[in-house]
Amino acid sequence: MSNSFGTLFRITTFGESHGVGIGVIIDGCPAGLALDPADIQRALDRRRPGQSALTTPRQEADRVQLQSGVFEGVTTGTPISLFIPNADQRSDDYSHIAGAYRPSHADYTYDAKYGRRDHRGGGRSSARETAARVAAGAVAAQLLAHFGVEVKAYVSAVGEVEVGKSYEEMDLSLIDSNPVRCPDPAAAALMETRIRAAQAAQDTVGGVVTGVATGLPPGLGEPVFDKLPAVLGHALLSINAVKGFEFGSGFEGTKLPGSQHNDQFYTDEAGRVRTRTNHSGGSQGGISNGQDVFFRVAFKPVATILQTQQTINQAGETVALAGRGRHDACVLPRAVPIVEAMTQLVLADLLLRARANQL
């Protein structure tokens, strides 16, 4: 039922927004990996609600429980179970939409697919499910670190406010230096103002998250259907509110002639094959070439707004509906660790699969 993702490093998430909690089973993590639960908790702390004035005020500590798969701080090779209890549900905030369909939400489509739905916070369709992905991604990150691979993401646009620099021109250690999670301080200030304006108008705003993976070896990606960009696109487009994905030069690259877009190979002083440019985004033929992998992910404005809108109920009658409860005016700051997590899961899986490609 598509609640699982990955081939060798495989996760299955479970739980709902207003249920007992959210969890994930990780199957295929190799034995012998030193696993620090504090690293998992740090990743969850970056995603959790209530972390700043720019995010939903729902208060969830998101304290992870490591239930299996680790003994004396080291993975055993058996399934790893991670569970995150829900603590601050306010289901009454959703009683007014028990029989109505919120605009641009999954209410109608879940009814159409299953004939029933959990209206409390959207149930399984809620972005709260991504807490499980972030927990699993933190485990994948520790596996990637074993191979010298690192993944970082940051907010590169909020509405019409954009960072005018590439990731190579900025200090990515500054990503968490502000609540927007943008490493350009000047742009971050403008983005914060834009988010506060949306809050004041009882509206929402979308934007873009840029991701980059460094330290990848050449040879990752499985032709034909599991190419690196294809699997990464699948992973990132599965995140709530994502409406677009572009890899490498993306749509802007279509404006260049082939003579300028081609990445020319050379051998560096260490004898490694490199490219002089990286319009390809670190992948050719769907296989990593050893350069940085970079991409952009577009997030729509959050669907829940506090303004009154017209919609219909389950009987097909027109009704007026206004959002209630606690919601983000902009999902981008909390989306950064989710983008990182899905990227980490993809790369961990492809790294393990690549080890089976040659004797």
PEGI-V922331 format. One record per residue. RES is the residue in three letters. SS is DSSP state (alpha for helix, beta for strand, coil for the rest). BURIAL is I if it has 9 or more other ideal C-beta (glycine too) atoms within 8 Angstrom, else O. D_FIRST is the distance of its C-alpha to the first C-alpha in Angstrom with 1 decimal. Layout:
<<RES & SS & BURIAL & D_FIRST> <RES & SS & BURIAL & D_FIRST>>
This chain:
<<MET & coil & O & 0.0> <SER & coil & O & 3.8> <ASN & coil & O & 5.7> <SER & beta & O & 7.9> <PHE & beta & O & 10.8> <GLY & coil & I & 13.8> <THR & coil & O & 15.3> <LEU & coil & O & 18.2> <PHE & coil & I & 18.0> <ARG & beta & I & 14.4> <ILE & beta & I & 13.1> <THR & beta & I & 10.4> <THR & beta & I & 11.3> <PHE & beta & I & 11.6> <GLY & beta & I & 14.0> <GLU & coil & I & 15.4> <SER & coil & I & 18.6> <HIS & coil & I & 20.8> <GLY & coil & I & 19.4> <VAL & coil & O & 21.0> <GLY & beta & I & 19.7> <ILE & beta & I & 17.2> <GLY & beta & I & 16.4> <VAL & beta & I & 15.0> <ILE & beta & I & 15.2> <ILE & beta & I & 16.7> <ASP & beta & I & 17.0> <GLY & coil & I & 19.5> <CYS & coil & I & 22.1> <PRO & coil & I & 25.4> <ALA & coil & O & 27.9> <GLY & coil & O & 31.1> <LEU & coil & I & 29.8> <ALA & beta & O & 31.8> <LEU & coil & I & 29.4> <ASP & coil & O & 31.0> <PRO & alpha & O & 29.2> <ALA & alpha & O & 31.5> <ASP & alpha & I & 29.9> <ILE & alpha & I & 26.5> <GLN & alpha & I & 28.2> <ARG & alpha & I & 30.1> <ALA & alpha & I & 27.0> <LEU & alpha & I & 25.6> <ASP & alpha & I & 29.0> <ARG & alpha & I & 28.8> <ARG & alpha & I & 25.6> <ARG & coil & I & 26.5> <PRO & coil & I & 27.8> <GLY & coil & I & 31.6> <GLN & coil & I & 32.8> <SER & coil & O & 35.2> <ALA & coil & O & 36.7> <LEU & coil & I & 34.5> <THR & coil & I & 31.2> <THR & coil & O & 29.9> <PRO & coil & O & 32.2> <ARG & coil & I & 29.5> <GLN & coil & O & 30.5> <GLU & coil & I & 27.9> <ALA & coil & O & 29.3> <ASP & coil & I & 25.9> <ARG & coil & O & 27.5> <VAL & beta & I & 25.1> <GLN & beta & O & 25.2> <LEU & beta & I & 24.9> <GLN & beta & O & 24.1> <SER & beta & O & 23.9> <GLY & coil & I & 24.3> <VAL & beta & I & 27.6> <PHE & beta & O & 31.1> <GLU & coil & O & 34.3> <GLY & coil & O & 32.6> <VAL & beta & I & 31.1> <THR & beta & I & 27.7> <THR & coil & O & 27.7> <GLY & coil & O & 24.9> <THR & coil & O & 22.8> <PRO & coil & O & 19.6> <ILE & beta & I & 20.6> <SER & beta & I & 19.5> <LEU & beta & I & 20.3> <PHE & beta & I & 20.4> <ILE & beta & I & 21.9> <PRO & beta & O & 23.2> <ASN & coil & I & 23.5> <ALA & coil & O & 27.2> <ASP & coil & O & 28.3> <GLN & coil & I & 26.1> <ARG & coil & O & 28.2> <SER & alpha & I & 26.1> <ASP & alpha & O & 29.2> <ASP & alpha & O & 29.1> <TYR & alpha & I & 26.3> <SER & alpha & O & 27.9> <HIS & alpha & O & 29.4> <ILE & alpha & I & 26.1> <ALA & coil & O & 24.6> <GLY & coil & O & 25.4> <ALA & beta & I & 25.7> <TYR & coil & I & 23.6> <ARG & coil & I & 24.5> <PRO & coil & O & 25.3> <SER & coil & O & 22.8> <HIS & coil & I & 20.3> <ALA & coil & O & 16.8> <ASP & alpha & I & 18.5> <TYR & alpha & O & 18.9> <THR & alpha & O & 15.7> <TYR & alpha & I & 13.7> <ASP & alpha & I & 16.2> <ALA & alpha & O & 15.9> <LYS & alpha & O & 12.2> <TYR & alpha & O & 12.1> <GLY & coil & O & 15.8> <ARG & coil & O & 16.2> <ARG & coil & I & 15.9> <ASP & coil & I & 17.3> <HIS & coil & I & 20.2> <ARG & coil & I & 21.4> <GLY & coil & I & 21.0> <GLY & coil & I & 17.9> <GLY & alpha & I & 15.8> <ARG & alpha & I & 12.5> <SER & alpha & I & 13.7> <SER & coil & I & 16.8> <ALA & alpha & O & 18.0> <ARG & alpha & I & 18.7> <GLU & alpha & I & 15.3> <THR & alpha & I & 17.0> <ALA & alpha & I & 19.4> <ALA & alpha & I & 16.9> <ARG & alpha & I & 16.7> <VAL & alpha & I & 20.5> <ALA & alpha & I & 21.0> <ALA & alpha & I & 19.1> <GLY & alpha & I & 20.9> <ALA & alpha & I & 24.2> <VAL & alpha & I & 23.6> <ALA & alpha & I & 22.9> <ALA & alpha & I & 26.1> <GLN & alpha & I & 28.2> <LEU & alpha & I & 27.1> <LEU & alpha & I & 28.0> <ALA & alpha & I & 31.3> <HIS & alpha & O & 32.1> <PHE & coil & I & 32.1> <GLY & coil & O & 33.9> <VAL & coil & I & 31.1> <GLU & beta & I & 30.9> <VAL & beta & I & 28.7> <LYS & beta & I & 30.1> <ALA & beta & I & 29.1> <TYR & beta & I & 31.3> <VAL & beta & I & 31.7> <SER & beta & I & 33.7> <ALA & beta & I & 33.8> <VAL & beta & I & 33.8> <GLY & coil & I & 34.4> <GLU & coil & O & 37.5> <VAL & beta & I & 38.5> <GLU & beta & O & 37.8> <VAL & coil & I & 38.8> <GLY & coil & O & 41.2> <LYS & coil & O & 40.9> <SER & coil & O & 38.6> <TYR & alpha & I & 37.0> <GLU & alpha & O & 39.9> <GLU & alpha & O & 42.5> <MET & coil & I & 41.2> <ASP & coil & O & 41.1> <LEU & alpha & I & 37.5> <SER & alpha & O & 38.6> <LEU & alpha & I & 39.4> <ILE & alpha & I & 35.7> <ASP & alpha & O & 35.7> <SER & alpha & O & 39.4> <ASN & coil & I & 38.6> <PRO & coil & I & 36.0> <VAL & coil & I & 34.7> <ARG & coil & I & 33.8> <CYS & coil & I & 35.9> <PRO & coil & I & 38.3> <ASP & coil & I & 40.9> <PRO & alpha & I & 42.8> <ALA & alpha & O & 44.4> <ALA & alpha & I & 41.2> <ALA & alpha & I & 39.5> <ALA & alpha & I & 42.3> <LEU & alpha & I & 41.9> <MET & alpha & I & 38.1> <GLU & alpha & I & 38.7> <THR & alpha & O & 41.2> <ARG & alpha & I & 38.8> <ILE & alpha & I & 36.1> <ARG & alpha & I & 38.8> <ALA & alpha & O & 39.9> <ALA & alpha & I & 36.5> <GLN & alpha & I & 36.5> <ALA & alpha & O & 40.0> <ALA & coil & O & 39.1> <GLN & coil & O & 36.1> <ASP & coil & I & 34.0> <THR & coil & I & 31.5> <VAL & coil & I & 31.6> <GLY & coil & I & 29.3> <GLY & beta & I & 30.0> <VAL & beta & I & 29.2> <VAL & beta & I & 28.2> <THR & beta & I & 29.7> <GLY & beta & I & 28.4> <VAL & beta & I & 30.3> <ALA & beta & I & 29.7> <THR & beta & O & 33.0> <GLY & coil & O & 34.0> <LEU & coil & I & 31.5> <PRO & coil & I & 32.9> <PRO & coil & I & 33.0> <GLY & coil & O & 30.6> <LEU & coil & I & 27.1> <GLY & coil & I & 24.6> <GLU & beta & I & 23.4> <PRO & coil & I & 24.7> <VAL & coil & O & 23.6> <PHE & coil & O & 20.1> <ASP & beta & I & 19.6> <LYS & coil & I & 22.8> <LEU & alpha & I & 23.4> <PRO & alpha & I & 23.5> <ALA & alpha & I & 20.4> <VAL & alpha & I & 18.2> <LEU & alpha & I & 20.0> <GLY & alpha & I & 19.5> <HIS & alpha & O & 15.7> <ALA & alpha & I & 15.8> <LEU & alpha & I & 18.3> <LEU & alpha & O & 17.1> <SER & coil & O & 13.9> <ILE & coil & I & 16.4> <ASN & coil & I & 17.3> <ALA & coil & I & 20.4> <VAL & beta & I & 20.6> <LYS & beta & O & 22.1> <GLY & beta & O & 23.6> <PHE & beta & I & 23.8> <GLU & beta & O & 26.9> <PHE & beta & I & 27.8> <GLY & coil & I & 31.4> <SER & coil & I & 33.9> <GLY & alpha & I & 31.3> <PHE & alpha & O & 32.7> <GLU & alpha & O & 36.1> <GLY & alpha & I & 36.4> <THR & alpha & O & 36.7> <LYS & alpha & O & 40.1> <LEU & coil & I & 41.6> <PRO & coil & O & 43.2> <GLY & alpha & O & 42.0> <SER & alpha & O & 45.2> <GLN & alpha & O & 44.2> <HIS & alpha & I & 40.4> <ASN & coil & O & 40.7> <ASP & coil & I & 40.3> <GLN & coil & O & 43.3> <PHE & beta & O & 43.2> <TYR & beta & O & 45.8> <THR & beta & O & 46.4> <ASP & coil & O & 47.0> <GLU & coil & O & 49.6> <ALA & coil & O & 47.3> <GLY & coil & O & 46.6> <ARG & coil & O & 43.0> <VAL & beta & O & 41.8> <ARG & beta & I & 41.3> <THR & beta & I & 41.2> <ARG & coil & O & 43.7> <THR & coil & O & 41.3> <ASN & coil & I & 37.5> <HIS & coil & I & 36.4> <SER & coil & I & 33.7> <GLY & coil & I & 32.0> <GLY & coil & I & 32.2> <SER & beta & I & 30.5> <GLN & beta & O & 31.9> <GLY & coil & O & 30.1> <GLY & coil & I & 26.9> <ILE & beta & I & 28.5> <SER & beta & I & 30.0> <ASN & coil & I & 33.8> <GLY & coil & I & 34.7> <GLN & coil & I & 35.4> <ASP & coil & I & 33.6> <VAL & beta & I & 30.2> <PHE & beta & I & 30.2> <PHE & beta & I & 28.1> <ARG & beta & I & 27.9> <VAL & beta & I & 25.0> <ALA & beta & I & 25.8> <PHE & beta & I & 24.8> <LYS & coil & I & 25.5> <PRO & coil & I & 27.6> <VAL & coil & I & 25.8> <ALA & coil & I & 25.1> <THR & coil & I & 26.7> <ILE & coil & I & 30.4> <LEU & coil & O & 33.2> <GLN & coil & O & 34.9> <THR & beta & O & 34.9> <GLN & beta & I & 32.9> <GLN & beta & O & 32.6> <THR & beta & I & 29.4> <ILE & beta & O & 28.5> <ASN & beta & I & 27.3> <GLN & coil & O & 25.2> <ALA & coil & O & 28.3> <GLY & coil & O & 28.7> <GLU & coil & O & 31.8> <THR & beta & O & 32.8> <VAL & beta & I & 32.9> <ALA & beta & O & 33.9> <LEU & beta & I & 31.6> <ALA & beta & O & 32.3> <GLY & coil & I & 30.0> <ARG & coil & O & 30.8> <GLY & coil & O & 30.1> <ARG & coil & O & 29.8> <HIS & coil & I & 28.2> <ASP & coil & I & 28.7> <ALA & coil & I & 31.1> <CYS & coil & I & 29.8> <VAL & coil & I & 26.5> <LEU & alpha & I & 28.0> <PRO & alpha & I & 29.7> <ARG & alpha & I & 26.7> <ALA & alpha & I & 24.4> <VAL & alpha & I & 26.5> <PRO & alpha & I & 25.1> <ILE & alpha & I & 21.5> <VAL & alpha & I & 22.4> <GLU & alpha & I & 24.2> <ALA & alpha & I & 21.3> <MET & alpha & I & 18.8> <THR & alpha & I & 21.7> <GLN & alpha & I & 22.6> <LEU & alpha & I & 19.1> <VAL & alpha & I & 19.4> <LEU & alpha & I & 23.0> <ALA & alpha & I & 22.6> <ASP & alpha & I & 20.1> <LEU & alpha & I & 22.4> <LEU & alpha & I & 25.4> <LEU & alpha & I & 24.2> <ARG & alpha & I & 23.3> <ALA & alpha & I & 26.7> <ARG & coil & O & 28.5> <ALA & coil & O & 27.5> <ASN & coil & O & 29.0> <GLN & coil & O & 32.6> <LEU & coil & O & 34.7>>
